[in-house]
């Protein structure tokens, strides 16, 4: 008998909408204060500079307004949990688009101001059930905003890493990012032999093998939210995170290195 697919986690649409707007606001404030020297700094994203990273953040957030500017698709063909596992297929297009956006945007503060205004205006009065066309396919607007929360949290961390700035994270945005990436791992490696704990936001069971029914499970992995985000997106190496005690893993099945990153 095939395993029962777990019901997808639900997210509060109003809170996610508020969180993504606020998180973009945090990035906007940081980018507005960057010097030319800081914008030229390298990032951990290949050969992207901070300027290219900043342009990419505005571009991915602005995708919300662009999607709502197009006719509504007839039906959804992508579920939220499909999104993390689909991003690798369009990495090349993202890179090209980011370089073009960075070259065209001479004034990043103006770009961020315009983008914030366009997204806020586009979202006004629109239901989360409205379908939008995205790079991964047609999905609910509410789900698309969860993907924007992931993008914003991941790239806020990239920006902090490159510049040394201490940037804030909206709690709902960080929680959504952690939970979606954890749930995506459970989809990628279904099972109940390992319990992944990311307090205070998520606990999921994954990896095929014996399932525990009570008490402490035999295989436990625990880490903090940002370390999990970095592991799940390939920003941090599993062995290095364990060596630095940012991950604790116990049990013979607790090595998740072969399953990481979850998304590109």
FENLIN-V298557 format. One line per field, one symbol per residue. ss: DSSP state (H for helix, E for strand, - for the rest). phi: phi as a letter, one per 20 degrees, with the letter a starting at -180 (. if undefined). Layout:
ss = ???
phi = ???
This chain:
ss = ------------HHHHHHHHHHHHHHHHHHHH---HHHH--E------EHHHHHHHHHHHHHHHHHHH-----------HHHH---HHHHHHHHHHHHHHHHHH---HHHHHHHHHHHHHHHH-------EEEE--EEEEHHHHHHHHHHHHHHHHHHHHHHH-------HHHHHHHHHHHHHHHHHH-----EEEEE---EEEEE-------------EEEE-HHHHHHHH-----HHHHHH---EEEE------HHH-----
phi = .ffffffffdcfgffffffffffffffgffffefeffffeffcedmdfefgfffffffffffgfffffedgfffbfccegfffgedfffcfffffffffffffeefcfgfgffffgfffgfffgmeffefececfepebfggffffffffgffgefffffffdnfeeecfgfffffffffffffffffcfqcecdedcfedbccdbmfqgdedbmfffccccbegfffgfffdmfcegfffffemecdbcofdefegfddffcf
